[in-house]
Amino acid sequence: MRTLNLIILSLLFNLFATTLRAQVRKQYDVAAYLYPAYAYNDPRLRPFWPAGMGEWETVMNMQQRNPGHYWNRRPVWGPINEADPAIMEMEIEQATKHGVNVFIFDWYWFDCRPFMETTLTDGFLKARNRDKMKFYLMWANHSASSLWNKTMSTQDAVWENIWRGEVDEQTFDVVCDRLITKYFCK
C-alpha cells in the first residue's frame, strides 16, 4: 500500500510540476527595427530627398549598379508614408499577425532638436491599434555624414559631418527629460 501511495503521490507531484511549468513559461518579445526615414515631408530631409518622400526616393529611383545586381524590386505596398496612422495600423496588424510584438524606433537628436520623429509621433502613437505593440527607442547618436547624401555620386562623396550626433552632459539631460516626458509619462 505504501508503494502505491508513493506512486500516486509521485504522479500527482509530476502533474502539478508539469502544470506549474506550463504556467511559468516565459513570454518572449519579438522585435522589429523601424528606420524612420520612410515618412513624407520632413523638411530636414529635403536636401537629400527633394520630392519629400524620404528614403522611398532612394528605393524607387534605384538603378542597376553592376551585372547581376537584382535591383528592380519594388515594395509590395508601394512607397507608403509611415507617419500616417492608417499606414502604421496596417503595419501593426501585419507585425502582430506574424508574432512581432515590439517596434524599436531609431531615434535621433541633431542640432539641438529631434530628427525623423514623425514615424513615431504621428504614425505609431496615433494608430488606433497601437496597444497591440510595445515600443522602444534606440537613440542613434551617431553623426550623419555626407556619405548619407544619395544626391552625390560615390566618386564625389566626401566624408564630412552634416549633423553631429554627440552631445554633452547638459544636452544629454535635456534629451532624457524630453524623452521621458514625451513618451514615457501618461
N, C-alpha and C positions, 0 to 999 in steps of 0.2 A: 504494500500500500504506500509505503514511504517513497519508493521509487516512482510510482505512478504520480504521486503528489509533486515530486521534483520535476518530473517530465511536464506535467501540466503547468507548474509554476514557470519552468523554463520556456515553454511555448507562449504563455501569457506575457512574460518579460520580453521575449523576442518580438511578439506582436506589438507591444507597447513601444519598444525601442524603434521598430520599423515605422510605426505611425508617427512617433516623435521626430525621427529623421526626415520624414516626408514633409512635416510641417515646418521644419527648421531650414529647409533648402534655401540656399542663398539666391536672392534675386539680383541678377547682374544687369547693369546698364549697358546698352549698346549705343554707341555714339557715332555721329557723322559730323565732320567738319564742314562749316559753311564759310566760304570766302566771299565777303560781302560786296564784291565789285560787279555783281550781276544785277544791280539796281540802276534805274534810269535817273538822269538829271541831277547828278551830284556835281555841283559847279566846280569843285576842286579836281574832278577827273576830266573836265573838258579839254585841257591841253593835250591829253593822251588819247581821248576818245571823243572827238568833236561832235559827233552826231547825238551825244547824250545817252547812249545805250550801254555805257560802261564796257566791261570786258567782253560783252557779246560782240562788239565791233571786231575784236581780235579773232574770235571764233568764226564769225560769219564771213570775214574777209581773208581767211587763211588761204595761202597758196601752197602748191607743192614745193617742197624745199630741196628734195633730192629724188633720184629714181627709186621707185618702190615705196616712197612715203605715202601712206594711206591718209590722205589729208581731207578728202571731200566728205567728211562726216558732218552731220547736222543734228542738233538736239531734237529729240522726239517731240517735245512740247514747243519747240521754236524758241526764239530769244525772249524769254519771259522776264518780267520785272519782279524780282524777289522782294521789293519794297511794297508790293501790292498785297494787302491782307488776303485777298481771294486766292492769289497765287500761292502764298505761304500756306493757306489752309489745304490746298491741293498737295503741297509737298509734305505737310504734316500727315495727311491721310496716307500717302504712299509710304512714308517712312515708318509709321506705326504699324501699318499693314504688314510690313516686312521685318518687324522686330526691332526697329530703331526707336529708342525712347528718349534720346538726348541729342540736341543740336549744340555743337560747340562753335560759337561765332568768333572768327578773328576780329579783334577789336584794336583800333589804332588811335594814337594821340600824336598829332603832328602840329607844329607851330602853335602850341598852347591851346589846342582845341581838339575835340574828337574828329575822327575821319572815317568815312564809309560806315556810318552808323544806321543808315535808313533801313537796311535789310532787317535789322533787329527791331528798331523803334517803330517803324511804320508798317513793316511786314509781319514779323513774328509776334510782337507784343499786341498787335491789333487783330490777329487772327482769332476767329471765334472758337476754334478748337485747340488753342494753344495749351489748354490744361491737360492735353494728352501727352505733352512733352515736358521734359526738364530742359533747362538750357544752362550753358556755361559760357563764360567769356574767357578767351585766350588773348591776353594782351600781347600783341605782336609789336614789341617796341624796337624793332629793327629800323634802321633808316631806309628811306626809299631813295633808290639811286636812279640815275638817268638810264641805266640798262633796262629799267622797267618801261621806259618810253618806247612803245612799239611804233611810233611815227618815224623813228630814226632807223636807218639800215644798220645791220650788225657791224658793218665796216666803219660806219660813222659814230657808233656808240662810244661814249667816253664815260668812265666810271666817275660820276660826280653825285654828291648827295643833293637831292631835291628837297627832302624834308628829313630832319634829324629825329630819330626815334628815342635817343637817350634823354632822360630827364634828371634834374637834380632832386634833392630830397624834398624841397619845398613843393615842387611841381608834383612829385610823387604823392604827397599828402593831398594835394588838390584833386588829382586824378582819382585816388582811392575814395575820398569823401564823395566825389561826384558819382562814382560807380555804385557805391553803397546806397546813396540817396535815390538815385535814378532807377536802379534795377533791383535792389535787394531790400527795400523797405516798402511796406504796404500802407 
